Amino acid sequence: MNPRRLAAPSAPAVLIAAAVVPLAVMIACEPQGPRPLRLFTDNLQVLITSEPSPPVAREATLYKVIVRDRETREPIDGGEGRIFATSRDQANTWDVLTPGPELGSYYGRLRYITSGEWAVAIQFRRDSTRPLERVDWYQEVRPPTDEPVTY
């Protein structure tokens, strides 16, 4: 009996496998869903996600806010804050941020009454002895599902 010997893979095949396998692992490990909005103040790093994303008018939108120290990246527990928004037509909505189960996480709900662009902000402080710090962004809000879209 003559045992068959397997040919060694060629150098280009090894290089391709070395490049493709780590890329495939990174893609498979990538978190699904929308990426968090990452904003900074002088002292804080704020990660923001919403459900649904993007928000829909006349439906409650749950915001998850993770607050960390900007330098150490340690989660900030025991802080206090609020989330609020204003539309181009000067409609307003707001909620207090309540602590979540994860360290440094806070939750707030907003109900946008109209679709379109809204200016959204979060004010937050580590504790009552610290000043409020603020992050701002613009949020596009989709029309409600029962409202026809006009162009």
Short mmCIF file of the C-alpha atoms (twelve columns), coordinates in Angstrom:
data_MODEL
# 
_entry.id   MODEL 
# 
loop_
_atom_site.group_PDB 
_atom_site.id 
_atom_site.type_symbol 
_atom_site.label_atom_id 
_atom_site.label_alt_id 
_atom_site.label_comp_id 
_atom_site.label_asym_id 
_atom_site.label_seq_id 
_atom_site.Cartn_x 
_atom_site.Cartn_y 
_atom_site.Cartn_z 
_atom_site.pdbx_PDB_model_num 
ATOM 1   C CA . MET A 1   0.000   0.000  0.000  1 
ATOM 2   C CA . ASN A 2   1.191   3.430  -0.916 1 
ATOM 3   C CA . PRO A 3   -0.078  6.073  1.531  1 
ATOM 4   C CA . ARG A 4   -0.983  9.310  -0.154 1 
ATOM 5   C CA . ARG A 5   0.811   12.379 0.948  1 
ATOM 6   C CA . LEU A 6   -1.095  15.634 1.112  1 
ATOM 7   C CA . ALA A 7   0.531   18.508 -0.645 1 
ATOM 8   C CA . ALA A 8   1.476   21.427 1.554  1 
ATOM 9   C CA . PRO A 9   -0.650  24.521 0.905  1 
ATOM 10  C CA . SER A 10  0.940   27.157 -1.269 1 
ATOM 11  C CA . ALA A 11  2.227   30.389 0.257  1 
ATOM 12  C CA . PRO A 12  -0.514  32.556 -1.370 1 
ATOM 13  C CA . ALA A 13  -3.220  30.227 -0.014 1 
ATOM 14  C CA . VAL A 14  -1.796  30.513 3.498  1 
ATOM 15  C CA . LEU A 15  -1.650  34.312 3.234  1 
ATOM 16  C CA . ILE A 16  -5.249  34.508 2.012  1 
ATOM 17  C CA . ALA A 17  -6.457  32.233 4.820  1 
ATOM 18  C CA . ALA A 18  -4.502  34.289 7.360  1 
ATOM 19  C CA . ALA A 19  -6.270  37.438 6.152  1 
ATOM 20  C CA . VAL A 20  -9.787  36.033 5.628  1 
ATOM 21  C CA . VAL A 21  -10.233 34.013 8.830  1 
ATOM 22  C CA . PRO A 22  -9.671  36.922 11.280 1 
ATOM 23  C CA . LEU A 23  -11.934 39.144 9.160  1 
ATOM 24  C CA . ALA A 24  -14.700 36.523 9.212  1 
ATOM 25  C CA . VAL A 25  -14.369 36.186 12.986 1 
ATOM 26  C CA . MET A 26  -14.587 39.980 13.432 1 
ATOM 27  C CA . ILE A 27  -17.717 40.174 11.272 1 
ATOM 28  C CA . ALA A 28  -19.357 37.266 13.112 1 
ATOM 29  C CA . CYS A 29  -18.616 38.867 16.483 1 
ATOM 30  C CA . GLU A 30  -19.897 42.304 15.437 1 
ATOM 31  C CA . PRO A 31  -22.915 43.235 17.581 1 
ATOM 32  C CA . GLN A 32  -26.144 43.208 15.620 1 
ATOM 33  C CA . GLY A 33  -28.478 46.182 15.475 1 
ATOM 34  C CA . PRO A 34  -27.751 49.883 15.425 1 
ATOM 35  C CA . ARG A 35  -24.384 51.067 16.659 1 
ATOM 36  C CA . PRO A 36  -24.478 53.331 19.709 1 
ATOM 37  C CA . LEU A 37  -24.088 57.052 19.287 1 
ATOM 38  C CA . ARG A 38  -20.815 57.961 21.051 1 
ATOM 39  C CA . LEU A 39  -20.614 61.510 22.443 1 
ATOM 40  C CA . PHE A 40  -18.201 63.205 24.841 1 
ATOM 41  C CA . THR A 41  -18.204 66.035 27.360 1 
ATOM 42  C CA . ASP A 42  -15.110 67.369 29.124 1 
ATOM 43  C CA . ASN A 43  -15.320 64.549 31.691 1 
ATOM 44  C CA . LEU A 44  -17.767 61.948 30.355 1 
ATOM 45  C CA . GLN A 45  -18.158 59.438 27.544 1 
ATOM 46  C CA . VAL A 46  -21.830 58.843 26.708 1 
ATOM 47  C CA . LEU A 47  -23.059 55.896 24.593 1 
ATOM 48  C CA . ILE A 48  -26.672 56.164 23.416 1 
ATOM 49  C CA . THR A 49  -28.938 53.597 21.748 1 
ATOM 50  C CA . SER A 50  -32.665 53.739 21.078 1 
ATOM 51  C CA . GLU A 51  -35.405 51.215 20.520 1 
ATOM 52  C CA . PRO A 52  -36.845 51.533 17.940 1 
ATOM 53  C CA . SER A 53  -34.065 52.983 15.862 1 
ATOM 54  C CA . PRO A 54  -34.751 55.346 14.246 1 
ATOM 55  C CA . PRO A 55  -37.639 56.508 16.445 1 
ATOM 56  C CA . VAL A 56  -41.202 56.587 15.149 1 
ATOM 57  C CA . ALA A 57  -43.560 59.514 15.846 1 
ATOM 58  C CA . ARG A 58  -46.339 58.877 18.400 1 
ATOM 59  C CA . GLU A 59  -44.613 55.724 19.694 1 
ATOM 60  C CA . ALA A 60  -42.530 55.511 22.856 1 
ATOM 61  C CA . THR A 61  -38.785 55.372 22.178 1 
ATOM 62  C CA . LEU A 62  -36.645 53.810 24.896 1 
ATOM 63  C CA . TYR A 63  -33.160 55.288 25.172 1 
ATOM 64  C CA . LYS A 64  -30.357 53.381 26.867 1 
ATOM 65  C CA . VAL A 65  -27.567 55.679 27.998 1 
ATOM 66  C CA . ILE A 66  -24.243 54.317 29.249 1 
ATOM 67  C CA . VAL A 67  -22.091 56.888 31.024 1 
ATOM 68  C CA . ARG A 68  -18.365 56.369 31.647 1 
ATOM 69  C CA . ASP A 69  -15.518 58.510 32.906 1 
ATOM 70  C CA . ARG A 70  -13.809 59.967 29.844 1 
ATOM 71  C CA . GLU A 71  -10.260 59.210 31.021 1 
ATOM 72  C CA . THR A 72  -10.586 55.906 32.902 1 
ATOM 73  C CA . ARG A 73  -13.604 54.508 30.974 1 
ATOM 74  C CA . GLU A 74  -15.021 53.355 34.325 1 
ATOM 75  C CA . PRO A 75  -18.857 53.253 34.447 1 
ATOM 76  C CA . ILE A 76  -20.478 56.029 36.452 1 
ATOM 77  C CA . ASP A 77  -23.077 54.685 38.845 1 
ATOM 78  C CA . GLY A 78  -25.325 56.807 41.039 1 
ATOM 79  C CA . GLY A 79  -25.488 59.727 38.616 1 
ATOM 80  C CA . GLU A 80  -28.549 61.721 37.676 1 
ATOM 81  C CA . GLY A 81  -29.765 63.235 34.459 1 
ATOM 82  C CA . ARG A 82  -32.480 63.807 31.924 1 
ATOM 83  C CA . ILE A 83  -33.054 63.416 28.204 1 
ATOM 84  C CA . PHE A 84  -35.068 65.992 26.262 1 
ATOM 85  C CA . ALA A 85  -35.879 66.985 22.697 1 
ATOM 86  C CA . THR A 86  -37.359 69.879 20.689 1 
ATOM 87  C CA . SER A 87  -38.769 69.741 17.155 1 
ATOM 88  C CA . ARG A 88  -38.477 72.429 14.487 1 
ATOM 89  C CA . ASP A 89  -42.062 73.415 15.402 1 
ATOM 90  C CA . GLN A 90  -41.003 73.862 19.062 1 
ATOM 91  C CA . ALA A 91  -42.771 70.706 20.328 1 
ATOM 92  C CA . ASN A 92  -41.008 69.328 23.398 1 
ATOM 93  C CA . THR A 93  -40.611 65.981 25.132 1 
ATOM 94  C CA . TRP A 94  -38.436 64.906 28.076 1 
ATOM 95  C CA . ASP A 95  -37.842 62.221 30.696 1 
ATOM 96  C CA . VAL A 96  -35.689 61.627 33.759 1 
ATOM 97  C CA . LEU A 97  -32.897 59.085 33.301 1 
ATOM 98  C CA . THR A 98  -33.421 56.168 35.688 1 
ATOM 99  C CA . PRO A 99  -30.592 53.785 36.643 1 
ATOM 100 C CA . GLY A 100 -30.535 50.468 34.776 1 
ATOM 101 C CA . PRO A 101 -29.366 47.013 35.871 1 
ATOM 102 C CA . GLU A 102 -25.932 47.326 34.232 1 
ATOM 103 C CA . LEU A 103 -23.230 49.475 35.854 1 
ATOM 104 C CA . GLY A 104 -23.288 52.972 34.399 1 
ATOM 105 C CA . SER A 105 -26.542 52.444 32.466 1 
ATOM 106 C CA . TYR A 106 -29.564 54.731 32.553 1 
ATOM 107 C CA . TYR A 107 -32.905 54.623 30.711 1 
ATOM 108 C CA . GLY A 108 -35.345 57.266 29.535 1 
ATOM 109 C CA . ARG A 109 -38.404 57.283 27.252 1 
ATOM 110 C CA . LEU A 110 -39.314 59.961 24.753 1 
ATOM 111 C CA . ARG A 111 -42.517 60.202 22.745 1 
ATOM 112 C CA . TYR A 112 -42.032 62.304 19.626 1 
ATOM 113 C CA . ILE A 113 -45.394 63.738 18.569 1 
ATOM 114 C CA . THR A 114 -44.348 64.582 15.007 1 
ATOM 115 C CA . SER A 115 -41.968 63.150 12.452 1 
ATOM 116 C CA . GLY A 116 -38.969 65.067 11.131 1 
ATOM 117 C CA . GLU A 117 -35.754 66.338 12.630 1 
ATOM 118 C CA . TRP A 118 -35.534 66.855 16.400 1 
ATOM 119 C CA . ALA A 119 -32.741 68.401 18.479 1 
ATOM 120 C CA . VAL A 120 -32.041 65.975 21.345 1 
ATOM 121 C CA . ALA A 121 -29.864 66.466 24.419 1 
ATOM 122 C CA . ILE A 122 -28.842 64.753 27.627 1 
ATOM 123 C CA . GLN A 123 -27.836 66.582 30.782 1 
ATOM 124 C CA . PHE A 124 -26.001 64.433 33.335 1 
ATOM 125 C CA . ARG A 125 -23.947 64.766 36.501 1 
ATOM 126 C CA . ARG A 126 -22.065 62.207 38.550 1 
ATOM 127 C CA . ASP A 127 -23.686 63.334 41.787 1 
ATOM 128 C CA . SER A 128 -25.431 66.359 43.272 1 
ATOM 129 C CA . THR A 129 -22.110 68.060 44.065 1 
ATOM 130 C CA . ARG A 130 -20.994 68.110 40.406 1 
ATOM 131 C CA . PRO A 131 -22.146 70.442 37.622 1 
ATOM 132 C CA . LEU A 132 -24.417 69.214 34.839 1 
ATOM 133 C CA . GLU A 133 -22.653 68.218 31.621 1 
ATOM 134 C CA . ARG A 134 -24.484 68.138 28.301 1 
ATOM 135 C CA . VAL A 135 -24.353 66.313 24.970 1 
ATOM 136 C CA . ASP A 136 -26.485 67.266 21.940 1 
ATOM 137 C CA . TRP A 137 -27.373 65.616 18.639 1 
ATOM 138 C CA . TYR A 138 -30.011 65.687 15.901 1 
ATOM 139 C CA . GLN A 139 -32.443 62.802 15.578 1 
ATOM 140 C CA . GLU A 140 -34.536 61.970 12.525 1 
ATOM 141 C CA . VAL A 141 -37.975 60.677 13.547 1 
ATOM 142 C CA . ARG A 142 -39.970 58.550 11.098 1 
ATOM 143 C CA . PRO A 143 -43.694 59.101 10.458 1 
ATOM 144 C CA . PRO A 144 -46.071 56.837 12.381 1 
ATOM 145 C CA . THR A 145 -47.023 53.625 10.606 1 
ATOM 146 C CA . ASP A 146 -50.664 54.715 10.232 1 
ATOM 147 C CA . GLU A 147 -49.721 58.015 8.542  1 
ATOM 148 C CA . PRO A 148 -49.118 58.030 4.775  1 
ATOM 149 C CA . VAL A 149 -45.704 59.226 3.673  1 
ATOM 150 C CA . THR A 150 -45.842 62.274 1.367  1 
ATOM 151 C CA . TYR A 151 -42.925 63.491 -0.705 1 
# 
